[in-house]
Amino acid sequence: MTYNILCIGEPLAEISRRASDLAVAFGGDTLNTAIYCARSVQNRDIAVHYVTAIGEDTLSDAVLELMTREGIQTDHVSRDPNRQIGIYAIQNDENGERSFHYWRDASAARAMFATDTSPHLAAIEMADLVYLSGITLAILTPNARDRLWNALAAHRASGLKVAFDSNYRPKLWDATTTARREITRFWEITDIALPSYEDEADLFGDKTTSGIVNRIVATGAQSGALKCGDAGPLLIPLSDDIENFAKADRVVDTTGAGDSFNGAYLAAIAADKTQAEAAVEAHALAARVVTHQGAILPRVAASKANRMGSVIRLRPEHLDEYKRLHADVWPGVLSRLKASHFTNYSIYLKKPEFLMFGYFEYTGSDFEADNAAIAADPITQEWWAVCGPMQDPFETRADGEWWAEMEEVFHLA
């Protein structure tokens, strides 16, 4: 049976400055999340829907086409002939941090949930998981927020899961007290919390990450992750399962980092992965997004995977410890491997020879650079310092190798 994820929010036309002119793209926090979620659930029985209202103008046509290309279900997108989608302009400083200017007062999405018979309320009835943000709340009228809250609360009693990111934007609220009250009561009906440290600290005045996590858990949410920038996320509730995360190779634009994290996280949870696995995959995607200009990574044809095999021996006296370590590999090591386009990584052991065969697929375009990034990663270096002495490399390996690389002589696709 198809698992249905609904993302509720406002799509926006994005104007950004390029080298010699202006460019138009599309974004909006929940739309970005829906796109990354849809990309992450490909080939699974999971459908991502977007719930919104748009106009009948050219930009509205274009954003609808974008959703369709991205594999997002648009059956809950209504069209208003008297309104259009909002517009925002974005500017980045030398550190990749962004500032925004908005024109969204006439946005069609602001009229969502306007009546008790709103089609957007009906969409919630078919969902398994609903995702929304503080920006979603900020653009709605007080009565519309009430209707949305009541619908989500009622359907949670029947098994609906609610995911929420406070995504606090002061300019969208009439008062800080309003924002604090509304976001707090939506935390109360949240199952999966996906806040950012800065947003929660700005709105609620928390001084520590643990304070934020504990407050949200006390309010009601029992799972999720607190996004802490390049330091990586903390699990909600706090857990030792997450230690360190690989940082991005460079930061060009932080737009969409949190949104991409949310999309990948929700996709992983929908696919029955653990919170720790979801956090690792989500952080790896966000680390890629910040190296690119704009909120959405360009779609590219899937790279042909290069299959690679290597061999080494294991020192018998370290068997139990080696297996224990690899049953729960450090998240930062996994994050760095994913960021360097390593996938399907497996290690096989043959006893009594204690021969280990490693296999992975590389989907990047510059193996030397990606491999060098792994070697330079401090977390990976710590991992190698622990695991290296347990291994017994072949004397016949090539210069610069630890695991001896192997030649592929047969493959059945």
C-alpha positions in Angstrom: 0.0 0.0 0.0 1.3 3.4 -1.0 2.6 5.6 1.9 1.4 9.2 1.4 3.4 12.2 2.5 1.7 15.6 2.3 3.8 18.8 2.4 1.7 21.9 3.1 2.9 25.4 2.3 3.5 28.2 -0.2 5.5 27.9 -3.5 7.5 31.1 -4.4 9.2 32.4 -7.5 12.9 33.0 -6.6 14.8 35.9 -8.2 18.6 35.8 -7.7 21.5 37.8 -9.1 23.9 36.0 -11.4 27.1 37.3 -12.9 25.5 39.6 -15.5 21.7 39.4 -15.0 18.8 38.1 -12.9 17.6 34.5 -12.9 14.2 33.1 -12.0 13.7 29.8 -10.2 11.3 28.4 -7.7 11.5 27.7 -4.0 9.8 28.0 -0.7 10.7 26.0 2.3 8.1 23.3 2.1 8.3 23.0 -1.7 12.0 22.5 -1.4 11.4 19.8 1.2 8.8 18.2 -1.0 11.2 18.1 -4.0 14.1 16.6 -2.0 11.7 14.1 -0.4 10.3 13.1 -3.8 13.8 12.6 -5.2 14.8 10.5 -2.1 11.8 8.1 -2.4 12.2 7.2 -6.0 11.6 3.5 -6.7 9.7 3.1 -3.4 6.0 2.8 -2.8 5.9 6.3 -1.3 4.1 9.2 -2.8 4.9 12.9 -2.0 2.0 15.3 -2.4 2.1 19.1 -2.2 -0.9 20.9 -0.7 -1.1 24.6 -1.7 -3.0 27.2 -3.8 -1.5 29.0 -6.8 -2.8 31.4 -9.4 -3.5 31.1 -13.1 -0.5 33.2 -14.1 2.6 32.2 -16.0 4.7 31.7 -12.9 2.0 29.5 -11.4 2.0 27.4 -14.5 5.7 27.0 -14.3 5.8 26.0 -10.7 3.1 23.4 -11.3 5.2 22.0 -14.2 8.2 21.9 -11.8 6.3 19.8 -9.3 5.2 17.4 -12.0 8.8 17.0 -13.3 10.0 16.3 -9.8 7.5 13.5 -9.3 5.3 15.4 -6.8 1.6 14.7 -6.8 -0.4 17.9 -7.5 -3.9 16.6 -7.0 -4.2 18.9 -3.9 -3.0 22.1 -5.6 -5.9 24.5 -6.1 -5.9 27.4 -8.5 -7.2 30.9 -7.8 -7.9 33.2 -10.8 -7.7 36.3 -8.6 -4.2 35.6 -7.0 -0.8 34.4 -8.0 2.2 32.8 -6.3 4.5 34.9 -4.1 7.9 36.2 -5.2 11.2 36.7 -3.3 14.6 38.0 -4.1 17.7 36.4 -2.5 21.1 37.8 -1.8 24.2 35.9 -0.4 27.1 37.4 1.5 30.7 36.2 1.2 30.0 33.3 3.7 27.1 32.0 1.7 24.5 33.3 4.3 21.4 34.8 2.7 19.0 37.6 3.1 15.5 37.8 1.5 13.1 40.4 0.2 9.5 39.2 -0.3 6.4 40.2 -2.4 3.8 37.7 -1.2 0.8 39.6 0.1 -1.4 38.5 -2.9 -0.1 34.9 -2.7 -2.9 32.4 -3.4 -1.6 30.1 -0.6 -2.5 32.7 2.0 -6.2 31.8 1.4 -5.8 28.1 2.2 -8.0 26.6 4.9 -10.3 29.7 4.6 -13.5 27.7 5.2 -14.6 24.4 6.9 -15.1 22.9 3.4 -11.6 23.8 2.1 -10.3 21.1 -0.2 -6.9 21.5 1.5 -8.5 20.2 4.7 -9.8 17.2 2.8 -6.3 16.3 1.6 -5.2 15.6 5.2 -7.7 12.7 5.4 -5.7 10.6 2.9 -2.2 11.2 4.4 0.0 9.0 6.4 2.5 11.8 7.2 1.9 15.6 7.0 4.8 18.0 7.0 4.5 21.8 7.5 6.6 24.6 8.9 6.3 27.8 10.9 6.3 29.7 7.5 3.2 27.7 6.6 1.5 28.9 9.8 2.7 32.5 9.4 1.0 33.1 6.0 -2.4 31.8 7.2 -5.1 33.7 8.9 -5.8 32.9 12.6 -9.0 31.1 11.7 -7.2 29.1 9.0 -4.5 28.1 11.5 -7.2 26.9 13.9 -8.8 24.8 11.2 -5.5 23.2 10.2 -4.6 22.5 13.9 -8.0 20.9 14.5 -7.7 18.7 11.4 -4.2 17.5 12.2 -5.1 16.8 15.8 -8.2 14.9 14.9 -6.4 12.7 12.3 -3.5 12.0 14.6 -6.0 10.0 16.7 -6.4 7.7 13.7 -2.6 7.2 13.1 -1.6 10.3 11.1 2.0 11.4 11.8 2.8 15.2 11.9 6.3 16.5 11.1 7.0 20.2 11.9 9.9 22.6 11.4 9.4 25.9 13.3 11.3 27.8 10.6 10.8 31.2 12.4 10.8 34.2 10.2 10.0 37.3 12.3 8.9 39.5 9.4 6.0 37.1 8.6 4.4 37.4 12.1 2.5 40.4 13.5 4.2 39.9 16.9 6.8 37.6 18.5 4.2 36.6 21.1 1.9 35.4 18.4 4.6 33.3 16.8 5.6 31.8 20.1 2.1 30.9 20.9 1.3 29.4 17.5 4.5 27.4 17.1 4.2 26.1 20.7 0.7 24.7 20.1 1.8 23.1 16.8 4.7 21.4 18.7 2.0 19.9 20.9 0.6 17.9 18.0 4.0 17.1 16.4 5.4 13.6 16.2 8.6 14.3 14.2 10.3 17.6 15.2 12.8 19.1 12.7 13.7 22.5 14.1 16.9 24.5 13.6 18.9 25.7 16.6 19.0 29.4 15.5 15.2 29.6 14.9 14.3 28.1 18.3 16.9 30.1 20.1 15.7 33.3 18.5 12.1 32.7 19.3 12.2 31.1 22.7 15.5 32.3 24.1 17.1 28.9 24.7 20.8 29.1 25.6 21.7 25.5 24.8 20.8 22.8 22.3 19.9 20.4 25.1 17.5 23.0 26.4 15.7 23.2 23.0 15.5 19.4 22.7 14.2 18.9 26.2 11.6 21.7 25.8 10.3 20.3 22.5 10.1 16.7 24.0 8.3 18.1 27.0 5.8 19.8 24.7 5.0 16.6 22.9 7.3 15.6 20.1 9.0 12.3 20.6 11.3 11.9 17.6 13.2 14.0 15.0 16.4 16.0 14.9 17.6 19.4 15.9 19.6 20.9 13.0 22.8 22.6 14.1 24.4 23.7 10.9 27.7 22.2 9.9 28.1 20.6 13.4 25.4 18.2 12.4 22.1 17.3 14.0 21.2 16.1 17.5 18.5 13.4 17.7 15.3 14.2 19.5 15.2 13.0 22.2 18.9 13.3 22.9 20.9 10.2 22.1 24.5 9.0 21.9 23.8 7.3 18.6 25.0 10.4 16.8 28.6 11.5 17.3 30.2 13.6 14.5 29.3 14.5 11.0 31.5 15.4 8.0 31.4 19.1 7.1 30.8 20.3 3.6 33.9 20.7 1.4 32.9 24.4 0.9 29.9 26.6 1.5 28.6 28.6 -1.5 24.9 29.1 -0.5 23.1 27.9 2.6 19.7 28.4 1.0 17.7 25.1 1.2 20.1 23.3 3.5 17.5 22.8 6.2 14.8 22.1 3.7 16.9 19.4 2.0 17.7 17.9 5.4 14.0 17.7 6.2 13.1 16.1 2.8 15.8 13.4 3.1 15.0 12.7 6.8 11.3 12.2 6.1 12.0 10.0 3.1 14.3 7.8 5.3 11.7 7.6 8.1 9.0 6.7 5.6 11.3 3.9 4.3 11.5 2.5 7.9 15.0 3.6 8.6 16.1 4.5 12.1 16.4 8.1 13.3 20.2 7.8 13.3 20.2 6.5 9.7 17.8 9.2 8.6 20.0 11.9 10.2 23.2 10.7 8.5 21.5 10.6 5.1 19.9 14.0 5.6 23.1 15.7 6.7 25.0 14.2 3.8 22.4 15.7 1.4 22.5 19.1 3.1 26.3 19.1 2.9 26.0 18.8 -0.8 23.3 21.4 -1.2 25.4 24.2 0.5 28.1 23.7 -2.2 25.6 24.8 -4.9 24.1 28.2 -5.7 20.4 28.1 -5.0 18.0 26.0 -3.0 17.6 23.1 -5.4 20.4 21.0 -6.8 20.1 20.6 -10.5 18.7 17.3 -11.7 21.4 15.3 -13.5 21.3 11.9 -15.2 22.3 9.2 -12.8 26.0 8.6 -13.0 27.1 5.1 -14.0 28.4 3.4 -10.9 32.0 2.2 -11.0 32.2 -1.1 -9.2 35.3 -1.4 -7.1 36.7 -4.3 -5.1 39.7 -4.5 -2.7 41.1 -7.1 -0.3 42.9 -7.2 3.1 43.5 -9.5 5.9 42.1 -9.2 9.5 44.2 -10.0 12.5 42.3 -12.9 14.1 42.7 -11.6 17.7 40.7 -8.5 16.7 37.7 -10.3 15.1 35.1 -9.6 17.7 36.0 -5.9 18.1 36.2 -5.3 14.4 32.7 -6.8 13.9 31.4 -4.8 16.8 32.7 -1.5 15.3 31.3 -2.3 11.8 27.9 -3.2 13.2 27.6 0.4 14.2 29.9 2.5 12.1 30.4 6.1 13.3 27.8 8.4 11.6 30.5 10.9 10.6 32.4 8.2 8.7 29.2 7.2 6.8 28.3 10.8 6.1 31.8 11.4 4.6 31.5 8.3 2.4 28.1 9.4 1.1 29.3 12.9 0.5 32.1 11.4 -1.6 29.6 9.4 -3.7 30.4 6.0 -2.2 27.4 3.7 -2.1 26.5 0.0 -1.7 29.6 -0.4 0.5 30.0 -4.0 1.8 32.8 -5.9 3.6 32.8 -9.8 3.6 34.9 -12.0 5.8 36.3 -15.5 4.9 37.5 -17.7 7.8 39.7 -19.4 8.7 42.0 -17.3 6.4 40.6 -14.1 7.8 40.4 -12.6 4.3 38.2 -9.5 4.0 36.8 -8.5 0.6 35.5 -4.9 0.3 33.1 -3.8 -2.4 31.6 -0.4 -3.2 30.2 1.6 -6.1 31.4 5.0 -6.9 28.9 7.4 -8.6 30.9 10.6 -8.6 33.0 12.2 -11.4 36.4 12.7 -9.7 37.4 9.7 -7.7 40.8 11.1 -6.8 39.3 14.3 -5.3 36.5 12.5 -3.5 39.0 9.9 -2.1 41.3 12.7 -1.0 38.4 14.4 0.8 37.8 11.1 2.8 41.5 10.9 3.7 41.5 14.5 4.9 38.4 14.1 7.0 39.4 14.2 10.8 36.6 11.8 11.8 37.6 9.3 9.2 41.3 9.6 10.3 40.2 8.7 13.8 38.3 5.7 12.5 41.3 4.5 10.6 43.5 4.9 13.7 41.1 2.5 15.5 40.6 0.0 12.7 44.0 0.1 10.9 45.9 -1.8 13.6 43.4 -4.6 13.4 44.1 -5.1 9.7 46.9 -7.0 8.0 47.6 -5.6 4.5 49.1 -7.6 1.7 52.7 -7.1 1.0 52.0 -7.1 -2.8 49.6 -4.1 -2.6 50.5 -1.1 -4.8 52.2 2.0 -3.5 49.8 4.2 -1.6 47.3 1.4 -1.0 46.2 -0.1 2.3 43.4 -2.3 1.0 44.8 -3.9 -2.2 42.6 -3.1 -5.2 41.3 -5.9 -7.3 40.5 -6.3 -11.0 37.0 -7.0 -12.1 36.9 -10.0 -14.5 33.1 -10.7 -14.6 29.9 -8.9 -13.9 26.2 -9.9 -14.5 24.0 -6.9 -14.6 
